[in-house]
Amino acid sequence: MSLFKLQLEDTYDINTATRKKIYDLDRCEAFIMERGTSIYGPNFMLSLKQRQIFHKLLIYAIEDAENMNKHNLHPNRGLLLMGAPQTGKTAFFRLIQHFFSRR
């Protein structure tokens, strides 16, 4: 039994025709917030800027081709998060790692 209300499987639906996952970004955010609160404490929150970064990372992780194109993200290129120490770069990836597919 999990400590969390939301599981990764709760963040998407399966398209029966294509057998592809269709992610719900609101459910994905709820998944991240629940885990963030568990790991980093009850004061965990995402600012508007952090939410925008989170959405881009999520789009990249789930390989959402339509949204990747809108945000000029390329699936065959890596990501580089830059910023001052202690600004949450590693925390972002710890929380979003569940969404990266295993090839």
Secondary structure as UniProt FT lines:
FT   HELIX           8..11
FT   STRAND          12..14
FT   TURN            16..18
FT   STRAND          21..23
FT   HELIX           25..40
FT   TURN            42..43
FT   HELIX           48..61
FT   TURN            62..63
FT   HELIX           65..70
FT   TURN            71..72
FT   TURN            75..76
FT   TURN            85..86
FT   HELIX           89..96
FT   HELIX           97..99
//
